[in-house]
Amino acid sequence: MTLEVEHDSRSRLGMDAVEPAGARVWQPGGGPPALADAATLADGIGAADGVTRADAALPPGDAGSNDGGQPPAGFRFLAWADTKDGLAVLASLSGQAQAFNPDLTIYPGDLVPGGFSTSTANTWKTALNGNGANAMFDITFATRGNHDTGADSTWQSYFNLSARAAHVGATNYASMTDSLTYSFDYGNAHFIGIDVLGDVTLMTTPELTWVDNDLSQAEVRGLTHAFLFWHGPIYPVGGHCCPRTARSSTSSTGTPSCRRPSTGTSTTSPGFTSAPAATPT
């Protein structure tokens, strides 16, 4: 199984997703996965545009659209984040995102400029929906960033991600804390959103334990890919966050710590094969 880590927009934009040789792809009707040849599945729009696209084993000519129910033979998702007060930019990006006809999107944090409330969330939601031009909010799975502090219950009631998973046709929704740290299956892939209000060093030991167990269960189900997303990147880019001093990948308390490797970084769980992530540009 290939495992990939997604962070906020500054650490993920412009990266390509590549299907490994011999990877397994989703088959219609819930049949067993079949082997596929190596193929480039996505190209980033570019760091200046602020959206990253990934296609999961899309057949030629498949637009990847899905209106709920069983996931299609191939699917497409987007990763974007870090709006804060850039609402006009987000509204513009929403139109570009819609043009890719994604089945779902992930949004790893910093939705609002300072403090998550129903009011600030509604402002973000309007921009996410292209100022009313589309319904991207209905297919978006978010996690919190350091600018999204507020009551857990406010976030949970606003998103209700278990219902959203059912809406997009995802299966096996599970959570450590509902709509905060959670996971689901879609097609041949497993997605895990982790609640980290800032630097990756804030990820807790209970969260790591839950993620490890959740990945093990996904592996038993025979899924091919795992995408983990949270706000603070494993290593810093442009001084955006996190310590720049090289150190081990885990701290003395068992929580991840930031580092900047020369050949990229990856995260693994027993039984999973990791793919090194390219250094963002």
N, C-alpha and C positions, 0 to 999 in steps of 0.2 A: 504494500500500500504506500502511495506517495503522500507525504504530509507537507503542507505549505502553511506558512505563517503570514497573516495579514495584519497590518497595523494601520495607523492613521495615514492620510493621503500623502504626507511628506515622505513616508518610508516605503510606499508601494507603487507610486505612479511610474509608468513607463516600462514596467517589467513585463516580459512575455511569459505566458503559461504554455508549457510544452508537454504533450502526452508522451510518456515513456514508451519505448518499444515493448510490445507484449502486454500493454496495460489492458485492463478489462473495462468494457463499456456496458452501459445499461441496455437491456433488451426490452422491447415493448411487451406488455402483458405480464410482467413480473417474472419472466423466465430467467435462467441463470446467465451471468455475464459471459460475454464472448471476447476472445482475444482480438486486439486491434493493432495495426501497424503504427509505428511512430509517426506523429504528425504535429505540426505547429498548430495549436488550437486558437491562439489569440495574439493580437498585437496591441500594445497600449496606444491610446490616442495620443499620448505625449504628456510630459509633466506639466506643460503650460496649460493644458486643457482641464486637468484635474480629475480624470476618470480613467480607471483601468478596467478593461474587459477581459473576461475569461470564458472560453467556450469549452464545455466538457464533452469531448468526443462528438462534435456536431458532424453529421453526414453532409456531403455536398448538397447545397441548396436548402438545407434545413435552417429556418429562421430562428428556431429555438423557442418559439412562442408556446405559451401554456396558459389556459384559462381556468386552472384548478383541476383537481382529480389526479390521475396517475401521471407522473413525470414523463415527458416525451423521450424518444430514443436518444436525443442529445439535448443539452440545455445550455443556457447562457446566463451568466451573472456578472454584476458590476461591483467593484469596490471603490468607495469614495468616502470622504470624511473631512473634518476640520472646517466646518462652515464658520462658526463663531458669528461675526457680524458681516460676513461676505454674502449677504442674501441675494444681491443682484447677480453675482457670479454663479451662485447655486441655481438660481432660476434659469440662467442661460445654459448651464451644464445639464439641467434636467431635460431640456429638449434634445441635447446630444445623446443623453442616456436613453431616452425613449426611442430614438432612432435605431438603437441596437436591439430593441424589442427583447429586453432581458426577462427571464423567468423570475428572478429575484435579485435584490441588491443587498450588500452588507455595508454598514456605516459605523466604523470603529471610533466613535467619540467626537467630542467637542462640537456638538450640534448647535449650541447656543453660546453667546459671548460670556455669560457669567451667571450661573445659577439656573437650574432646570425647574420650570414651573409650567402649568398649563398654558399660560399666556405666552411665554417665550417659545414653548414647543409649538404652539399654533403658528407663530411667525415663521419658524423653521419649516414646518409642514407645508405652509403656503408656497414658500420658495422651492421646496423639494418637489412639489407638484407643478412646477413651472408657472407659478401664479395662476393656477386653475386650468392649465392647458392639458394636464394629464393626471394620473393617479399613482405616481411612483411610490408614495407613502404606503400604499396598500401591499406592496411587495418588498418592503425594506425592513431588514433586521439590523437593529442598532445595538451598540454597547456604549457605555458612558465613558467620557474623558474627564480630565481635570476641570474643565469649564462647565460640566454638567452636574455639579453637586446639587443636592436637594433630597427630599424625602424619598426613600425607596418606593413607598406606596404610590407616589405621584407618577414616577416613571412606569411602574408596573401597570397601573390602571390606564395610562395613556397608550401603551403599546400592546399589551395582551398578546404576546408573541406565540403562545400556544394556539390561539385562534388564527393568527396570521399564517402559521405553518400549515394548518389545515386548509386555509384559503388558497395557498399557492400549490397545494398538492404534496407537501412534504410529509414524511412519516417519522415515526419513532421520536417525537418530540420528548425531550427530557430536560430537567433543570436541577441545578443545585439550589438556586434561588430564582423563582419564576421571573422570566423576562429580563433578568440581570446576568446570571451565568447559566447558559442553556445550550442545547444542541438539537440537531435534527438531521435526518437523511433526506437527500434529494438526488434522484437518479442514482448514479454510481458513486456519489460523494457524501461525506459526512461533514457538517459544519458545526463549529463550536464557537460561541461568543462568550468572552470572559469579562467580567466586571472589574475593571482596573481604572481607578480614578486618577490617572496620571502615569508616572514612571512605572515601567515594568517591574521594578523592585517592590512595588506595592502588591503584586500578586501574592496571595496567601498560600500557606501550606495546605489548608483544606481545599482551596481551589485546585491546586496542582494534583492533589490526590483524587479529587472528583474527575478532573480531566483525564488522568491516566486510566481510571476505571472506565470512563465513558468511551475512550478510544479502544480499549480492550473489547468492549461490547460491540462496537462498530466493526472491529476486525472479525469477530465471530460471525457477524451478519454478512461478511464477504464483500464489504465495500472497498472500492479501489482507491479513492482519494479522501484526504481529510484536510479541511481548511480551518485553521484556528485564527480568530481575530479578536483583537483588543486594542486599546488606545496607544499606550507607550511602547515605542519600538524596542526591540532587543538591543539594537545599537543605534547611536545618535547620527543624525544627518544634519549638517549645517548648524549645529548647536541648538536645534529645536527643543530637545529635551535630553534628559538622561546624562549621567556622568560619562566623560570621554576617556577616562583612565581605563586601560585594559585591565581586566581581572577575570577570574573564573566565571563560568556561566551560571553558577549558583552561589549564593551567599552562605554564611555560616548558619543561617536560620533555615536554609533549604529553599528560599525563594529565588527566582531568576534575577540576575543582575545584568546591567548593560555591558556590552563589550563591542569592539569594532574589529572584527576579524579581517584579514587580508583577502580571504577567498569566499566570503559570504558566510551565512550561518543558517542553521536549521534546527528544528526541534523534533525529537523522536519519542516514541513510546515503544516498549518491547513488542517486537513483531512487525513494526512499521518500518518501511524504507523511506528515508528522508531525501529530498532533493534540495541541494544547496540553493539558497536564494541569491540572486544577483545583487551586487551593490547598487542601490538606486542612483540615478543621475539627476 
